């Protein structure tokens, strides 16, 4: 009897610069599908400074914190829950290195190489572990949604 496929969830953010150009989100959704990931939930978000500060609290006091919060409150963005057997690794591989300039040199076909602007305005976010994914999904979609999707 075949083993059931393992499921892993991750949070993906399409940041404000991507969502400001209506032609880009469909291209990102196509790339997600082409890489065998499934979008389980999505919602448009427009943050206040307080919400951005709460999500990025671990970075408070770092040199880029204010710039990052300003960027993330500059316009609407998309929050997605992605699923695949290795969703965290798959999404992070698809988006590529944090710094778009490095991505263009070392991984030119990744989404940040194609669409990222700067190290702060890098167009995408992806959870880095199962625990982080759980916390981030709950932040955007609530504990009930996470529990329902992860069981």
C-alpha positions in Angstrom: 0.0 0.0 0.0 1.3 3.4 -0.9 2.5 5.7 1.8 0.5 9.0 2.1 2.4 12.0 0.9 3.8 14.2 3.7 2.3 17.7 3.8 4.1 20.7 4.9 2.7 24.2 5.0 4.5 27.5 4.7 3.7 31.2 4.6 4.5 33.1 1.5 4.2 36.8 1.1 4.1 38.7 -2.2 5.2 42.1 -0.9 3.8 45.5 -1.9 6.1 46.1 -4.9 4.9 42.8 -6.5 1.2 43.6 -5.8 1.5 47.2 -7.1 1.9 45.7 -10.6 -1.2 43.8 -11.4 0.6 41.7 -14.1 3.0 40.2 -11.6 0.9 38.1 -9.1 -0.5 35.9 -11.9 3.1 35.1 -13.0 4.0 34.3 -9.4 0.9 32.0 -9.0 2.0 30.2 -12.3 5.5 29.7 -10.9 4.1 28.3 -7.6 1.9 25.8 -9.6 4.7 24.9 -11.9 6.8 24.0 -8.9 4.2 21.6 -7.6 3.0 23.7 -4.7 -0.6 24.3 -3.9 -2.1 27.6 -2.7 -4.4 26.6 0.1 -5.4 30.1 1.3 -4.7 33.6 0.2 -5.7 37.0 1.4 -4.9 40.6 0.6 -3.4 42.5 3.5 -2.9 46.3 4.1 -0.9 46.7 7.3 -0.7 49.5 9.8 2.7 50.4 11.4 1.6 48.5 14.5 0.9 45.3 12.6 4.1 45.5 10.6 6.0 46.1 13.9 4.3 43.1 15.5 5.3 40.8 12.6 8.8 42.0 12.5 9.3 42.4 16.3 12.4 40.1 16.3 14.2 42.7 14.1 13.3 45.8 16.3 16.5 47.8 16.9 18.3 46.5 13.7 19.3 49.1 11.2 16.8 47.9 8.6 13.7 47.6 10.9 12.1 51.0 10.2 12.8 50.8 6.5 11.3 47.3 6.4 8.2 48.3 8.3 7.8 51.4 6.0 8.1 49.2 2.9 5.5 46.7 4.2 3.0 49.4 5.0 3.4 51.1 1.6 0.6 49.3 0.0 -1.4 46.1 -0.1 0.3 42.7 -0.4 -0.7 39.0 -0.6 -0.4 36.4 2.2 -0.5 32.8 1.0 -0.5 29.4 2.7 1.4 27.0 0.4 1.4 23.3 0.6 3.8 20.6 -0.7 5.8 17.8 0.8 8.7 20.2 1.2 6.9 23.6 1.1 9.4 25.6 3.1 12.4 24.4 1.1 10.5 24.5 -2.2 9.2 28.1 -1.7 12.6 29.4 -0.4 14.4 27.8 -3.4 11.8 29.4 -5.8 12.2 32.9 -4.3 16.0 32.7 -4.0 18.6 34.6 -1.9 17.4 37.5 0.2 19.5 40.0 -1.8 18.2 40.4 -5.4 21.6 41.5 -6.7 23.3 38.4 -5.4 20.3 36.4 -6.7 20.8 37.8 -10.2 24.4 36.7 -10.1 24.1 33.3 -8.4 20.5 32.2 -9.1 19.2 34.2 -12.0 16.0 32.3 -12.5 14.7 32.8 -9.0 11.8 35.2 -8.3 13.9 37.6 -6.3 16.4 37.7 -9.2 13.6 38.4 -11.6 11.5 40.9 -9.5 13.4 41.9 -6.4 14.5 45.5 -6.1 16.9 45.8 -3.1 17.8 43.9 0.0 14.9 45.4 1.9 12.5 45.6 -1.1 13.1 42.0 -2.1 9.5 41.3 -3.1 8.9 38.0 -1.2 8.9 36.3 2.2 9.1 32.7 3.1 9.0 30.9 6.5 12.3 29.3 7.4 11.1 26.4 9.6 8.0 24.4 10.6 7.7 26.4 13.8 8.1 29.8 12.1 5.6 28.7 9.4 3.0 27.8 12.1 3.5 31.1 13.9 3.4 33.1 10.7 0.3 31.4 9.3 -1.5 31.9 12.6 -0.5 35.6 12.5 -2.1 36.1 9.2 -4.9 33.5 9.1 -5.6 32.6 12.8 -5.0 29.5 14.8 -8.2 27.8 13.7 -7.2 27.9 10.0 -3.7 26.6 10.8 -5.0 23.7 12.9 -7.6 22.8 10.3 -5.1 22.8 7.4 -2.3 21.1 9.3 -4.3 18.1 10.5 
